[in-house]
Amino acid sequence: MEKKLSTFATCNAKNILIMKIRFLSILLASLALATFSMTSCLNDDTIEVTYTNETSIIHFSVGTLWMQKTGQAQDGSDSLYMDTLSMSNYPFTIDQLNRTIENKDSLPVGTDISRVVTNINADSPYIVYGKIDSLGTEPVDTIWTNTDSINFAVAPSEGLTFKVMSYSGRMGKAYHIKINVHQQEPDSLTWDEEASQQAFVSQSLTRQKAVYTDGRIYVFGQDGDTPVIEYTTVSTNGQADGWIALDNVPQETDSYSAMVWNGTVYFLADGTLYELSGSVIQPSSLPAPAYRLKQLLANATTASGLSYLYAYTEDNRCVTYNGTSWSEDGEGSIFPDVNQRFSFASLPVSYNSTLTRAVVFGFHPDALGNEFGFAASRLNSENDWIAYDYAQADTFYCPNIADGTMIYYDKKLYAFGGFINSLPHKEYRHPFNTFFESTDNGLSWKPVTRYVRFPKSDSFRQKYEEGESLGEGSYSCVVDENNFIWIIWHNGYMSRGRINRLGFLPKW
């Protein structure tokens, strides 16, 4: 039974006697915890005991709590259930200067903090907390015990107040204790389907490819037969401005060739390499290759600063620019339909700062229903691209995604996009139905069934199919430096997603 705190009256002989009786048992049991001094007057055997005024909390933790979890039912749907989890290993930080206590790492989503058993170590065992029974009610001073079930769910934003009474009877300054619980599932991808409803200046673009650099999203595309480049500025919190169309876009611009390398946008027009910096388009300052380029495939920069640009020539050769000169790599026959929109990623190699791996992802347009998607990779130290032979694999095939996109996100490769016509993936065939992920540089792929998903409303499929009738490449996708995934639809409207924990700010 909880005990209510009595008020200390004016000091008198009776109260002094009561206080000495109250603390006598505590003193005998916890003699080592008290700071005292003993003095003896001449010819007097009276012993004077002085109790400490210290009122600090030196440790705080919580016990086992109930939490709501999401599982998977037999039919594949989400199913909610309750479980218990020990929270004793979640550290709480005590700020003795400001007298605040809270957990830096929030407890998992769904944790019930309405019935919390706490473990507190302090300078004395007499601890008083402001008990709140429901939201908005005034706290009632209540003596704490380590068996109390405390409702932190109704605590104000600053937390519940806890006070320690010293052995001298002095009530210490209040601590504010709060228990932080995640309000979002950290690993879930959350979408804002209508993040931006700013239309392209050109109203609608096909053959899109989006790139990001320096706070801007550039979209290369075609308005009918006219090449177009438009850009919008995006902020750190995921807000986008309206679209601005660039002037003087070369007539033969290949929108699918656009990519960012070392902070500059590069693209091809009639076999000539151009660069875009800010809003200025000009022929590239890189040395001209001895051959006409047909497509830019990928680029890579190592941790040690080595940088490479990979391309494909009109006479079916792969070439590399190493920052100084161009060199031939060999035949490019492994690439299907080179004039499609390839996606690429540059992956660091942890064991060697001079190495990086480039992965290219594409589509087999001649697939008969039992084909696989295309992926190839190379290290910067190698001279050839190696296409993965999925026909030799037993499972985890690369999906053959029409109008597909691959992104490197959260240290994984993800692929998605239009209709999937490879037989092993027939249950995922609809556009924007499923993410496929690879954690081994594109060698194997598997569908993602939890956390990283598209909206359940099927709205992305509808947005995609609205533009599909206009032509190929009716959407594009890019990831910005703030971990937002931007999908740009045919009309310039944009949807935005991010894995929740990638947007969490540190508390300290």
N, C-alpha and C positions, 0 to 999 in steps of 0.2 A: 504494500500500500504506500502510495506516495505521501511524503510528509511536506507540509507547507512550511516555509521559512518564517520563523518568528522574528520580530523586530527588537533590536537591542535598545533598551531604554537608557535613560541617564544613568551614568555610572554611580552605583551605590553599593553598600556592603552586601545586600542580598543578591544583587546581580553578579557581583564578583564571585560570591560563593557558588552560585549556580553555574557560572562559566567554568570555574575550576573543577567542579564535579563532572561537567559535561566533557571536558577535555582530558580528564585524568586517565581514562581508559585508553584514549587515543595516544597519549604520551607514553604509557607503559608498553603498548603494542608497537608503536612506531618511533621509539626513542631515537633511532639513527637518523630519522628524517627531520628531526627538529634541530634547529640551531639554538643553542642555549648557553648561557654562562652562569656560573655559580660563584657567589661571593659570600664570604663569612665575615661578619663583624667581630670585633674583639670581644671576647667573653660572651658571644652570642652564637647559638647553634642553629639559627634560622637560615634556611637556604632559599635564595631568591632565584626563580626561574624566569628567563626572558624568551618568549616565543618569536619565531621569525615572522616577518610581514610578507614573505614571498608568495606570489599568487599566479605563477606561470603554468600554462599547459605545455608539456614537453613531448607529448605523443598523442596522436589521434588516428584511429582506424575504425573501419566498420566490418561487420561480420558477413554472414551468408544472407543474400537477398533473393527475393523472387524476381523473375524477369520473364517478359513475354517474348517468345521466339517465333520465327516463321520457318516452317518446314515445308515439305512437299508431300501432298497427298498421292494416293495411288493413281489418280487420274492426271497427275502432273500439275495440278493447281496448288496455289499457296495455301498452307494450313497453319493456323495459329495455335500455339500451345504454351503452357507455363512450365518453367523449370527453375531450379535454384542454382546459384553460382556463388562461390566464395569470393568476396571482395577484399579479403585481408591483404592481398598483394598490391592493391591500388594505393600508391603513396599519396599522403596528404601533406601539403607544404604549409608550415607554420611560419607566419610573418610576425615575429615578436614585437617589432617596432610598431606596426599598425594593428596588431592583435587580430589578424585574420587567418582563417584556416580553410583551405579548399584543395580539391584534387586537380592537379594539372591535366592529367589524362582523364577525360570524362568517362563515366561508366557507360556500358553498352546501351543502345536504344532499347526501350521497353523495360528498363530496370525500375522496379517499384521501390520508391524511397519513402513510402508512407509508414513503413514499419521497420525502422532501422535500429538495430542493437549496436551500440558504440563501445569502443574500448578507449579509455582516456587515462593517461598518466599525468599527474599534476603535482604541485608542491604540497598539496594536502588532499585528503580524500573527500573533503567537503566541496562539492561542485553544484552549482545552481544553474539551471537553464530556463529560458523563457519558453514555456510550453504553449503551443498554439494548436487548438483543436480543429479549426477550420479557417479557410481563407478570409482575411479581413478582420479576424478577431484579435483582441489585445492579448499579448503574452502574459502568462501567469508564472511567477517565480516558483520553481519546483526543484526539490533536491534530486540530483541525478544519481542513479545507480546503474551498474553495468548490466542489469537485466531489463532496463527500461526499453520499451519499443517506442521510438520517437518518430513523429511524423515530420519529415523534412519536405514533403511535397507541398505543404502550405506555407513554407518559409518565405519571407519577403526576399527581394533581390539581393540584399546584403547578407542573408542567412539568419540562422537562429543565434541568439545570444547565450553565451556560457560564461559564468563567473566562478572564480575559485576563491573560497574563503581561507584566509591564512590561519595558521595555528594560533596567532594572536587575536583572532576574531575579526580581523579586518577583511572587508569584502573588496576583492580586486577589481580592476578595470575589465570591462566586458570584452570577450572574444566574439567575433562573428564567424560562425561556421556554416559553410554552404557545401552541398554535394552536387557536383555538376554531372548531368546526364546528357548524352548525345540526343539531340532532337531529330537527327537524320542518321540513317544507316551509313556509316563512313564509306563503305565499299560500293554503294549504289550510285548509278549514273542517273542524275536528276536533269530533266529537260524543261526548258522554257520553249514551248512550241512556237510561240509568237514573239520571240525576243526582239525582232525588228520587222516592221511592216513598211519599210521604205523601198519603193519600187526602183528598179534600174531606170536610168535615164533613157535607155533603149527599150524599156518596157519588158522585153523578153530576150534571153540569150540562150543559145545552144552551144554545143562543143565547149562547154565550160571547163576551166581549170582555175582553181583558186590557190593563191600563195599568200604567205603572211611574212611581214617584216616591219620592224620599227613602228608598231602600233597600227599598221594599216593592213586591211585585207584587199588584195588586188584580185579581180576576176577577169580572166581572159575569156573571150567568147566570140560568137558571131551573131549579128543581127541580120538574118537572111544570109547574103553573101558578103556582108561587110564586117571586117574584123573590128572588135571593140575591146577596149580596156577601161574598166571602171574600178574605183576604189572607194572604201569607206574607212573611217577611223573608229577603232574600238577602244574602250577604256578598260582599266584594270578590273572594274566590277561588272564587265560584260555588257556595257551599253554601246550602241552603234549609232553613228551619225548617218546622214543621207549619202547617197551615191554621187560621185563626181566622175564624169567621163573625161578621159584624156584626149587631147588633140594630137594630130600628126601620127596616128598609128599606121605603121607600114602596111600597104595593101595586101601583101602576101603573108601576113603574120599567121603562124601556126600556133593557135591557142594551146594545144596540147603540149607544146614544147616548153612552156613557162616553168621556171623554178627559181628558188632563191639559193644563192651560193655566196657565202661570206658577206651576207647582209645586202647584196645587190640582186635585183631581179634580172634574169637572163631569159631570152627567148629567141626563136628563129623566125626569119621572114625571107622566103625565097632562097634558102640555103645560107643566108648571112646571119651571123650572130649579133644580136642587139642587147643592150642593157638599159634598165629602167631604174633610176634613182630618184626618189621623191615623185615628181611629176614630169621629169625630163627623160625623154627617149632619145637614144643616140646609138650609132654603131659601137660595138664593143671595143674596148681598148685592149683586149687580149690579142695576142698574135694570131693572125689569120691562119687557119689550117690549110694544108695543101689540097684539100678536098672539100666538096660541098657537103654540109651537114644536113641530115634529114630530120633527126630528132635528138633532143637532150634526154638522156635516160635517167641519170642519177648524179649525185655528188656525195663527197665524203670528206670530213675533216677529222684528223686524229687528235688525240689529247695533247700530243707534242707539237701540234700546229701544222702538220703536213696537210695539204688540201688538194683534192682531185675533182675533176669534172669529166663525166662519162657521157659519150655521145655515140650516134649512129650515122653513118654516111649514106649518101644516095646510092653508092655502089655496094651496099650491104657489108660494110666493115665496121667493127667497133673500134673507137678511138678514145684516148685519154689525154686530158690536159693536166699536167702535174704542177702547175703554178709557174712553169717556165717555158715549156714546149709541148707540142702535140706528139703523140706516138700511136702507132697502130697496134691493136690487140688481137686481131684475127677476124675470122668470119663471124658475121652476126646472124647466121641462119637460125639460131636457136630461138630468136624472138619472133613470136607470131604477129603478123599484121602490125608492123612497126609504127604505122601512123595512127594508132589508137592512143587513148589516154592511159599511160602507165602511171602507177603510183610507186614511190620508192621511199625507203627509210635508210638512214645511216646509223648503224648500231655500234656503240663503243665495244672494244675488246679489253676486258678488265686486266688481263695478264700482260699486256704489252701496249704502252702508250703510243707507239709508232704505228699501230694497226687499227683499222676500222673496217667494218663489213657493210657493204651496200647490198640491199635487197630490193629487187624490182618485182612488182606484182601486176599481172595483166589477165587478159581474157583470150581463150581459144575460140575464135569466131566460127570455126568449121566443126565445132563439137556436134556429135550425133546423139547426145543424150547420155552417153556413158563416159564422156571425157572428163578431164580434171582441169582445174584452173592452172595458170602459169605463174611460176615464181622462179627466180634465178638469183644467185648471189655471187659475190667475189670479195676477197680481201684486197686492200689497196696494194699489197705486195704481189698479187697474182696478175697474170696477163690475160686471163680468159674468164668469161662468165660461165657459170655452171648452172644449168637448168635442172631443177629437181625432177626426178623421175617418179611420179606418184603411182604410175602403173605397177611399180615393184613393191609398193607398200600394201599392208594388209588392212589398214584403217587410217583414220585421221587425214583423209585426202584433202587437197586444196580445192575449195569450191570454185566452180567456173561461173563467175558473176558478170553478167553483162552490165556495162556501164559501172564497173566496180571501183571501189576506193579502198586503199590500204593506208592506215595511219599507225605511227609509232606513238603509243600512249600508255602512260603508267608502266613503262618498261616492258610492254607487250606489243605485239603486232595485232591489229584488228582489221578485219576485212568485212565489207558490207556493200550494198548497192542495189542494182536492179534484179531482174529475173535470173534465177539460178537454174541452169539446164543440165548440170551434171547429175547422173542417176543416183549416186550415193546420198545426195542432198535433196531429194525430191520433196521431203516433208518441210523443207525450208525454202521452197522455190520462189515464193512471192517476194516482191521488192520490199526492202526495208523491214524484213521479218525478223532477222537474227544477225547478231554479231558472231563472227568466227574469230577465234584467237589462236595465236601461235607464240610459244615461249622458247622456241628453238630456231630462231632466225628464218622462219617460214618453211621449215622442213615438214612439220606436221601441223594440222589445223583441227580444231574441234569447235562445235557450236557452244555459245555461252548461254546457259539456261537460267542463271541468277545474277542479280546485281547490275551487270552491264547489258541493258536492254533498251529497245525503242519503246515509245509510249504504247500502252495497250490499246489505245483507241484506234489504231490503224491509220492515224492521221498522216503519218509520214508517207505511207504507201499512196494515199490519195494525193498528197502534194506532188509526189514524184510522177504519178501517172497523169496528172494535169499537164505537165510539161513534156512527157514522153512523146506525145503526138506531134510535138514541134520538131523533134529530131533528137539525135543522140547527144549525150552530155548535157542533159537538161537540168542538172544540178552539179554542184561542186562542194568540196569539203576542205577545211583547213583547221589546224590546231594552233592556238596562239600561245604566247609566253605565260599566260595566266591559267593554262590548262583547260581553257574553254574549247570545246569542239563546236565549230560553226558549220552548219549545213546551209548552203545558199541555193535557194530554189530558182526555177526558171525566170520568175518575175522579179527577183532581187530580194524578196522576203527571206528572212533568216530564222532558223531555229538554233538554239544554243543549249549545250549540255556540258556537264562536268561531274566527275566522280566527287562526291561530297568531301571526302577527307583531303582532296587536293586543293580545296578552297578554305580549309580550316586555318585560322590564324593562331600563332602561338600565344599563350596567355602571358608569358613572361619573356 
